[in-house]
């Protein structure tokens, strides 16, 4: 099965690649598959009580990482799976649905990117949820922790495209983040099923910048 995402760890000595329902750990020295292939099984979904919205939910949708942590999400799922690059084991299931205004019923994670000390989480609704990856996590149930958003970025009101999702988030140099938005135009869809694409560029804010912005906006 072809790989649809990867993340380099351990100073480039390893690559964690997503291949369908598995995370394959590749040694970059000789391109061999390192000991341990992590399979994201149905138990990972069921035990987390994730909100699965389609039959392809076993497929890994996106992956990113920071220091000794890897995060990935499954197709049609609104929760994150966190893995340790040291133990190569799942360490947390991160819930982002406690706040209905941030993740509503049927919403899913479509893109991930680490920016400074934050994780930018692209949604199937076109929003980008910002969470602080340095904050202490609050346990909900066994193996599941609650994650609070420190900010939400949205262009849907400006674009006037309610059917829009974030397909990819990329770092653009030191101070920019580029998000690829795929928006379905209903009139175009009637004619040829086409999609409209938008590239949105944001300042690469971390938790300090978001905290300052929301502090000033409350004055």
C-alpha positions as CSV (number, residue, x, y, z in Angstrom):
1,X,0.0,0.0,0.0
2,X,1.4,3.4,-0.9
3,X,2.4,5.9,1.9
4,X,0.4,9.1,2.1
5,X,2.4,10.9,4.7
6,X,5.6,10.9,6.7
7,X,7.5,12.7,9.5
8,X,11.3,12.7,10.2
9,X,12.4,12.0,13.8
10,X,15.6,11.5,15.7
11,X,17.5,14.2,13.8
12,X,16.6,12.5,10.5
13,X,17.7,9.0,11.5
14,X,14.2,7.7,11.2
15,X,11.1,8.4,9.2
16,X,7.6,7.5,10.4
17,X,5.5,6.8,7.3
18,X,1.7,6.3,7.2
19,X,0.7,3.4,5.0
20,X,-3.0,2.7,5.2
21,X,-3.6,1.5,8.7
22,X,0.0,1.3,9.7
23,X,2.9,3.5,10.8
24,X,6.1,2.2,9.3
25,X,9.3,3.2,10.9
26,X,12.1,3.5,8.3
27,X,15.8,3.7,9.1
28,X,17.2,6.4,6.8
29,X,20.8,5.0,6.9
30,X,20.0,1.8,4.9
31,X,16.2,2.4,4.1
32,X,15.3,-0.7,6.0
33,X,12.0,-0.9,8.0
34,X,13.1,-0.6,11.6
35,X,11.9,-3.0,14.2
36,X,8.2,-2.3,15.0
37,X,5.4,-1.6,12.6
38,X,2.5,0.1,14.5
39,X,-0.9,-1.0,13.3
40,X,-3.8,1.4,14.0
41,X,-6.4,-1.2,14.7
42,X,-10.1,-0.9,15.2
43,X,-9.5,-1.1,19.0
44,X,-7.7,2.2,18.8
45,X,-10.9,3.8,17.4
46,X,-13.4,1.9,19.6
47,X,-11.6,2.4,22.8
48,X,-11.3,6.1,22.2
49,X,-15.0,6.3,21.2
50,X,-14.0,8.4,18.2
51,X,-16.7,9.9,16.0
52,X,-16.2,8.0,12.8
53,X,-18.1,9.5,9.8
54,X,-17.1,7.1,7.0
55,X,-16.1,3.5,6.3
56,X,-12.5,4.4,5.5
57,X,-11.8,5.5,9.1
58,X,-9.1,2.9,9.5
59,X,-6.9,4.8,7.1
60,X,-4.5,7.3,8.6
61,X,-5.4,10.8,7.3
62,X,-2.4,12.9,8.5
63,X,0.7,12.9,10.6
64,X,3.1,15.4,12.2
65,X,5.5,15.5,15.2
66,X,7.6,17.5,17.6
67,X,10.6,16.4,19.6
68,X,9.8,12.8,20.8
69,X,6.1,12.9,20.0
70,X,4.1,11.9,16.9
71,X,0.5,12.8,16.3
72,X,-1.8,11.3,13.7
73,X,-5.5,11.1,13.0
74,X,-7.7,8.7,11.1
75,X,-10.1,9.5,8.2
76,X,-13.4,10.7,9.4
77,X,-12.2,11.0,13.0
78,X,-12.1,14.0,15.4
79,X,-9.5,12.7,17.8
80,X,-5.7,12.6,17.7
81,X,-3.5,9.5,18.4
82,X,-0.2,10.4,20.2
83,X,2.8,8.2,20.0
84,X,6.3,8.2,21.6
85,X,9.2,8.0,19.2
86,X,11.2,6.6,22.1
87,X,9.0,3.7,23.1
88,X,7.2,3.4,19.8
89,X,3.9,3.0,21.7
90,X,0.7,5.0,21.8
91,X,0.7,7.3,24.8
92,X,-2.6,9.3,24.5
93,X,-5.8,9.6,22.7
94,X,-6.5,13.3,22.5
95,X,-10.1,14.5,22.5
96,X,-10.9,17.8,20.9
97,X,-14.7,17.5,21.0
98,X,-15.4,18.7,24.5
99,X,-16.2,22.2,23.2
100,X,-19.0,21.9,20.7
101,X,-18.1,25.3,19.2
102,X,-14.7,23.9,18.3
103,X,-15.5,20.4,17.1
104,X,-19.2,19.7,16.4
105,X,-20.9,16.4,15.6
106,X,-19.6,15.0,12.3
107,X,-16.5,17.2,12.2
108,X,-13.2,15.5,11.4
109,X,-9.5,16.2,11.4
110,X,-8.0,16.7,7.9
111,X,-4.6,18.2,8.4
112,X,-1.9,18.7,11.0
113,X,1.2,20.9,11.5
114,X,3.3,21.9,14.4
115,X,4.0,25.7,14.7
116,X,6.4,26.7,17.5
117,X,4.7,25.3,20.7
118,X,1.3,24.8,19.1
119,X,-0.4,22.2,17.0
120,X,-2.5,23.5,14.1
121,X,-5.4,21.1,13.4
122,X,-7.2,21.5,10.1
123,X,-10.9,20.6,10.1
124,X,-13.4,19.2,7.6
125,X,-15.3,22.5,8.1
126,X,-12.4,24.7,6.8
127,X,-11.4,25.9,10.3
128,X,-8.0,25.5,11.9
129,X,-8.0,24.8,15.6
130,X,-4.9,25.8,17.6
131,X,-3.8,23.8,20.6
132,X,-0.9,24.3,23.0
133,X,1.2,21.1,23.0
134,X,3.2,22.2,26.1
135,X,0.1,22.4,28.4
136,X,-0.6,19.6,30.9
137,X,-3.4,17.4,29.6
138,X,-6.5,16.6,31.6
139,X,-7.5,12.9,31.7
140,X,-11.1,12.1,30.7
141,X,-11.0,8.3,30.8
142,X,-8.3,5.6,30.5
143,X,-5.9,6.5,27.7
144,X,-7.9,9.6,26.7
145,X,-7.1,13.2,27.5
146,X,-8.9,16.5,26.9
147,X,-7.3,19.2,24.8
148,X,-8.4,22.8,24.9
149,X,-8.2,25.2,21.9
150,X,-6.3,28.5,22.4
151,X,-7.6,29.8,19.1
152,X,-9.6,29.1,15.9
153,X,-8.7,30.4,12.5
154,X,-11.5,30.6,9.9
155,X,-12.0,32.2,6.4
156,X,-15.3,30.6,5.6
157,X,-17.3,33.8,6.3
158,X,-15.0,35.7,4.0
159,X,-14.8,33.1,1.2
160,X,-18.6,32.5,1.4
161,X,-17.9,28.8,0.9
162,X,-19.6,26.7,3.6
163,X,-18.5,23.4,2.1
164,X,-14.8,23.8,2.6
165,X,-12.0,21.7,4.2
166,X,-8.3,22.1,5.0
167,X,-6.4,19.6,2.9
168,X,-2.9,20.5,4.0
169,X,-1.0,22.8,6.3
170,X,2.7,23.6,5.5
171,X,5.4,25.8,7.1
172,X,6.5,28.6,4.8
173,X,9.9,29.8,6.2
174,X,10.3,31.1,9.7
175,X,7.3,33.3,10.0
176,X,4.6,32.0,7.6
177,X,2.2,29.0,7.5
178,X,0.3,28.1,4.3
179,X,-3.0,26.2,4.4
180,X,-4.5,24.6,1.3
181,X,-8.3,24.9,1.4
182,X,-10.5,22.8,-0.8
183,X,-13.9,24.3,-1.3
184,X,-16.7,22.7,-3.2
185,X,-18.8,25.2,-5.3
186,X,-22.3,24.0,-5.5
187,X,-22.9,25.4,-9.0
188,X,-19.6,24.0,-10.3
189,X,-20.4,20.7,-8.7
190,X,-23.7,20.5,-10.6
191,X,-21.8,21.1,-13.9
192,X,-18.7,19.0,-13.5
193,X,-18.1,18.1,-9.9
194,X,-15.2,20.5,-9.7
195,X,-13.5,21.9,-6.6
196,X,-12.2,25.3,-5.9
197,X,-8.8,25.5,-4.2
198,X,-7.5,28.4,-2.0
199,X,-4.0,28.9,-0.6
200,X,-4.3,30.9,2.7
201,X,-1.1,32.3,4.3
202,X,-1.0,33.0,8.0
203,X,1.5,34.4,10.4
204,X,3.3,31.5,12.2
205,X,1.9,32.3,15.7
206,X,2.7,30.3,18.8
207,X,0.9,30.3,22.1
208,X,2.4,33.6,23.2
209,X,1.1,35.4,20.1
210,X,-2.4,33.9,20.5
211,X,-2.5,34.7,24.2
212,X,-1.5,38.3,23.5
213,X,-4.0,38.7,20.7
214,X,-7.0,37.5,22.7
215,X,-5.8,39.5,25.7
216,X,-5.8,42.7,23.6
217,X,-9.1,41.9,21.9
218,X,-10.8,41.7,25.3
219,X,-9.8,45.3,26.2
